[in-house]
């Protein structure tokens, strides 16, 4: 069977191509895709052949989708044709064929559009788990894109006090407040570190942030956050700092205060057997879908735009060139 997918043909150029959809193997599932989510930071980096990307073209982007099971392999017993599912590591394509452990049922009251955010939401969940956040500790979320806004929601679920957001764009700042951030500041505020230290001292008695989740992926975001850590803070590197050019005073900001810098890249997860602070991807997908189902995680509000795959070239051109590119851009394969 022939189908269609989005491909990055060369740096800066996205288009559509046909491909052959294979039948699932014994431990695989074939899924007719309804929606896929653009991961703006990752896909912009790969399309522009940024530092610390594979820089191989052509390549198929996308890693978070939702759809309907159309076929299952003979060893698959927990899924059947017609099941509504989230698919991890599936590209922007009308069909996916994936290993069964990368496919998770969607609760009845969670839409395909919401479920398509699941893998991206699992990134800040990993960071907050790995930080071993204690109830009542302060959390600063740096960057208020999708990672950061999910991070605010998860920090609230985990019992953080206070939660502070650092990010630009008024609409994102307002969302952070709605999701539970008590204080939201611009990264360009000249008194950023002072304000965070004063606010945390007032709210939980500790000067500086106990946990910082850096989701912006910017050099400035990572360097600046070291200036407002508490003693023994954990700085979670959750965004991808693909280029670092400035020196860091590690003695002053890390060594003297006993600060931990902890990598929280999705690819550092355990492949199986969840452990405290380090759950598998699949366990976190199930958790997030459950939180979407009971209303504790809001993915619906994150949808900024829905595009046809036929608009791929235009959409990715906007991603590269428009600094106001919206949050939560989905491709609609259901009506393509």
C-alpha positions, 0 to 999 in steps of 0.5 A: 500500500502506498501512503504519504509522509513529510520529508526534509529534502535538504536544509531549509526545504520540506515537502511530501513523498510517497512511501510503501506501508509495510504489514506489521511484524509479529510484535508490531502495530500498523496505525492510520494516523489522525494527527501529528505534532510539530516539535518546533525546537527539534524540527527547526534545528534539524531542518536548518542542519544546526549543530548537534543534529544528524544533518542527514538529508533526506529525513522524515521528521516528527515523533508524536502522533495519534490514530487508529490501529488498522493491523496488529502482529500475531504476538500483539494481544493487548491491542486490536484493530479499531483501538485509538492509540498514541504512537511514539517515534512515528514520523509525520506520515499518514501511516505508522508501523511501530513496535507494540511498546511504542503504542499506547491506548488513548482514554475514551475522553482524550481526543486524538489532538490532545494525545498527539502532545503526549511524547513532548509532555513526557520530556519535562515529566522526565526532568521533574522526576529526575530532579527528585522534587520534594513537596514544597520546593521551589521550581523555576521553569525557563522557557515557556514554549510547549515544554515549559508550559507542560513543565509548569503543569507537572510541577504543580502536580508534583507539589512545587511551591512556588512555581516561577516561569521565565519566558517571553511573549505575553500569551505564553506568560498568561498561560503559565499563570493559568497553569499555576505559575505564581510569578512570571518574568521576562528573561530580559528583566535586568533584576531577574535573579534578584526577583527570583531569590526574593520571591523564593525566600518569601514563599518557602524560606529558601533564597533561590530556586531548589529546582530549575528546569531549563527548557528554552535550549538557549545558551543565555537561559542556561547560564542565567539560571545558575545565578538564581539557584539555591544551595544544593539546587538541581538544574535540569537541562531539558532543552537542547543547547546545541551551541555554547560559546560563552564561558561559565564561572563553574566555581562561583555558580556550581562548585561553591553552592553544591549545585547539580547539573543534570542532563534530562534528555529523553534518550537517557531513559531506561529502556525497561523496568522503571526505577524511582526518578527514572521511569520508562517512556511507556510508563510516562505516556500512560501517566500523562494520558491519564492526567489528560483524561482526568483534567489534571493536564491541559493539552487542549489549550496548547493547540495553536494551529491545525494544518493540512500536510499539503501545507508542509512546505509553507508551514516549515518555512514559517517555522524557520523564519517567523519568530511568532510561530505558534505553539502546538501546531498539528498536522491533520492527516484524518482529513488529508 
